[in-house]
């Protein structure tokens, strides 16, 4: 005897056998969480590719961890020759209502925004991606994880800076990679990565310093005399 299913029922049980109804609507490729993890993998793959494309001059850099983080050039590097790409295995997501802003990076929660890359297929909420800096020192037992991008000192003084932030758009982010992963292209946007490039010639033994106007401290307004 077959059971009678009510509208909205997802399971039916008879003779100790439980059948999942309409399971094809719930298979892995229909799972938003699975899609989210697949997209994180594609983001990591794109960052890996960008890092490989711009690794030529990394061998000429010296990285200091203590007492203060810093990156120095071992030899002269011509203007526009050096590009640093942010990379980290820590890729995070934030689900937000349309029009909402992603939480700003703070000292307690540092991250580099990658923008809204997906739209939730059910709630239509935006899914913003970011990468959190990671630095793992190498040891005799294992390799570390060192990304020069996150060691460069920032300054609001443009005169002392030889690096600047640039936006690099990965147009094919929603192309072959996402097609292969089975992710609907209509739900994806381009990947925009904030990179660094040297806007001046970098002399040998010079420190890399990136310009950041947000660090500028405006002088306090003078109080009017009474």
C-alpha positions as CSV (number, residue, x, y, z in Angstrom):
1,X,0.0,0.0,0.0
2,X,1.4,3.4,-1.0
3,X,1.1,6.3,1.4
4,X,-0.8,9.5,0.5
5,X,1.5,12.5,0.3
6,X,0.3,15.9,1.3
7,X,1.4,19.0,-0.5
8,X,4.9,20.0,0.7
9,X,5.8,16.6,2.0
10,X,9.5,15.8,1.3
11,X,9.6,12.3,2.8
12,X,7.4,9.2,2.6
13,X,7.8,6.0,4.6
14,X,6.3,2.6,4.1
15,X,7.3,-0.9,5.2
16,X,10.3,0.5,7.0
17,X,11.6,2.1,3.8
18,X,12.0,5.9,3.7
19,X,12.0,7.5,0.3
20,X,13.3,11.1,-0.3
21,X,10.8,12.8,-2.6
22,X,12.1,15.2,-5.3
23,X,15.7,14.5,-4.2
24,X,17.0,15.9,-7.5
25,X,16.0,19.4,-6.3
26,X,18.4,18.9,-3.4
27,X,21.4,17.3,-5.0
28,X,24.8,18.9,-4.5
29,X,24.8,21.3,-7.4
30,X,21.5,22.8,-6.0
31,X,23.1,23.4,-2.6
32,X,23.9,27.1,-1.9
33,X,26.5,26.1,0.7
34,X,28.2,23.8,-1.8
35,X,28.1,26.5,-4.4
36,X,29.7,28.9,-1.9
37,X,32.6,26.5,-1.2
38,X,33.0,26.0,-4.9
39,X,33.2,29.7,-5.5
40,X,35.8,30.1,-2.7
41,X,37.9,27.5,-4.6
42,X,37.6,29.5,-7.8
43,X,38.6,32.7,-6.0
44,X,41.7,30.9,-4.6
45,X,42.5,29.6,-8.0
46,X,42.3,33.0,-9.6
47,X,44.5,34.5,-6.8
48,X,47.0,31.7,-7.4
49,X,47.1,32.4,-11.1
50,X,47.6,36.1,-10.5
51,X,50.4,35.4,-8.1
52,X,52.1,33.1,-10.6
53,X,51.8,35.8,-13.3
54,X,53.5,38.4,-11.2
55,X,56.2,36.4,-9.3
56,X,59.2,37.4,-11.5
57,X,60.6,40.0,-9.1
58,X,59.7,38.3,-5.8
59,X,63.2,36.8,-5.7
60,X,64.6,40.3,-5.4
61,X,62.7,41.1,-2.2
62,X,63.8,40.8,1.4
63,X,61.0,40.5,4.1
64,X,61.4,41.6,7.7
65,X,59.0,40.3,10.4
66,X,60.5,41.8,13.5
67,X,60.8,44.3,15.2
68,X,58.6,45.9,12.5
69,X,57.2,44.3,9.4
70,X,58.7,45.6,6.2
71,X,59.7,44.6,2.6
72,X,63.0,45.8,1.0
73,X,64.4,45.4,-2.4
74,X,67.7,43.6,-2.9
75,X,68.4,45.2,-6.2
76,X,67.1,48.1,-8.3
77,X,63.6,47.5,-9.8
78,X,62.4,49.6,-12.7
79,X,59.2,51.6,-12.5
80,X,56.1,49.5,-13.0
81,X,58.0,46.2,-13.0
82,X,56.9,44.9,-9.5
83,X,53.4,43.8,-8.8
84,X,52.3,42.3,-5.4
85,X,49.2,40.2,-5.3
86,X,47.3,39.6,-2.0
87,X,46.9,35.9,-1.3
88,X,45.6,33.9,1.6
89,X,43.9,30.5,2.2
90,X,41.5,32.4,4.5
91,X,38.7,33.4,2.2
92,X,35.6,34.6,4.0
93,X,32.1,35.5,3.0
94,X,29.4,37.9,4.3
95,X,25.8,37.6,3.3
96,X,24.2,41.1,3.2
97,X,21.0,42.7,2.1
98,X,21.1,44.5,-1.3
99,X,22.7,47.9,-0.9
100,X,24.4,47.1,2.4
101,X,28.1,47.7,2.9
102,X,30.6,45.1,3.8
103,X,32.1,45.7,7.3
104,X,35.2,47.7,7.0
105,X,38.6,46.2,7.8
106,X,39.7,46.9,11.4
107,X,42.8,46.1,13.5
108,X,40.8,43.3,15.2
109,X,39.3,42.0,12.0
110,X,41.7,42.8,9.1
111,X,40.6,41.8,5.6
112,X,40.8,42.8,2.0
113,X,37.5,43.1,0.2
114,X,37.0,41.3,-3.1
115,X,33.5,42.7,-3.6
116,X,30.1,41.1,-4.1
117,X,30.7,38.0,-6.3
118,X,27.4,36.2,-5.9
119,X,23.7,36.7,-5.3
120,X,21.8,34.3,-3.0
121,X,19.5,32.3,-5.4
122,X,16.7,32.2,-2.9
123,X,16.9,35.3,-0.8
124,X,18.5,37.5,-3.5
125,X,21.0,38.7,-0.8
126,X,24.5,39.7,-1.9
127,X,27.4,37.5,-0.9
128,X,30.6,39.5,-0.4
129,X,34.0,37.9,-0.4
130,X,37.2,38.9,1.4
131,X,40.6,37.5,2.2
132,X,42.1,37.7,5.7
133,X,45.9,38.1,6.0
134,X,47.8,35.1,7.0
135,X,51.5,34.8,7.9
136,X,52.9,31.5,9.0
137,X,56.6,31.4,9.7
138,X,58.6,28.5,8.3
139,X,60.2,26.0,10.6
140,X,62.4,23.0,10.3
141,X,59.3,20.8,10.2
142,X,57.1,22.6,7.7
143,X,57.0,25.4,5.1
144,X,55.4,28.7,6.1
145,X,53.0,31.0,4.2
146,X,54.5,34.4,3.4
147,X,52.6,36.9,1.2
148,X,54.8,40.1,0.7
149,X,51.6,42.2,0.0
150,X,50.7,42.1,3.7
151,X,54.2,43.0,4.9
152,X,54.5,46.3,3.0
153,X,54.4,49.4,5.2
154,X,51.7,52.0,4.3
155,X,52.0,55.7,4.6
156,X,49.9,58.9,3.9
157,X,53.0,60.7,2.7
158,X,53.0,60.3,-1.1
159,X,56.6,61.6,-1.4
160,X,58.1,58.7,0.5
161,X,55.9,56.1,-1.2
162,X,57.1,54.0,-4.2
163,X,54.1,51.7,-4.3
164,X,50.4,52.4,-5.0
165,X,47.2,50.3,-4.8
166,X,45.6,49.4,-8.1
167,X,42.4,47.5,-9.0
168,X,42.8,44.5,-11.2
169,X,39.7,43.0,-12.7
170,X,39.6,39.3,-13.5
171,X,37.1,39.3,-16.4
172,X,37.1,35.6,-17.0
173,X,36.2,34.9,-13.4
174,X,32.6,34.2,-14.6
175,X,33.7,32.4,-17.7
176,X,35.3,29.0,-18.2
177,X,36.1,28.4,-14.5
178,X,32.5,28.9,-13.3
179,X,31.1,27.0,-16.3
180,X,33.3,24.0,-15.4
181,X,32.1,24.2,-11.8
182,X,28.5,24.3,-12.8
183,X,27.9,27.7,-11.2
184,X,25.2,29.8,-12.9
185,X,27.0,32.7,-14.6
186,X,24.0,35.0,-14.0
187,X,24.7,34.8,-10.3
188,X,28.4,35.8,-10.6
189,X,30.2,39.1,-11.1
190,X,33.8,39.9,-12.0
191,X,36.6,39.4,-9.5
192,X,38.2,42.8,-8.6
193,X,41.5,42.4,-6.7
194,X,43.4,45.2,-5.0
195,X,47.1,44.8,-6.0
196,X,50.2,46.9,-5.4
197,X,52.6,48.1,-8.1
198,X,55.7,50.3,-7.9
199,X,55.0,53.7,-9.4
200,X,58.6,54.8,-9.0
201,X,62.0,53.1,-9.5
202,X,63.0,51.2,-6.4
203,X,66.6,51.5,-5.5
204,X,68.6,48.6,-4.1
205,X,68.1,48.2,-0.3
206,X,65.1,50.6,-0.4
207,X,62.0,49.8,1.6
208,X,58.7,49.3,-0.2
209,X,56.1,51.8,1.0
210,X,52.5,52.0,-0.3
211,X,50.5,55.2,-0.4
212,X,47.4,55.1,1.7
213,X,45.5,58.5,2.0
214,X,43.2,57.0,4.7
215,X,46.1,57.1,7.2
216,X,46.3,60.9,7.0
217,X,45.5,62.6,10.2
218,X,43.9,66.0,9.8
219,X,45.1,68.7,12.2
220,X,42.6,69.6,14.8
221,X,40.8,72.8,14.1
222,X,41.9,75.7,16.3
223,X,39.4,77.0,18.7
224,X,38.3,80.6,18.2
225,X,39.3,83.0,21.0
226,X,36.4,84.3,23.0
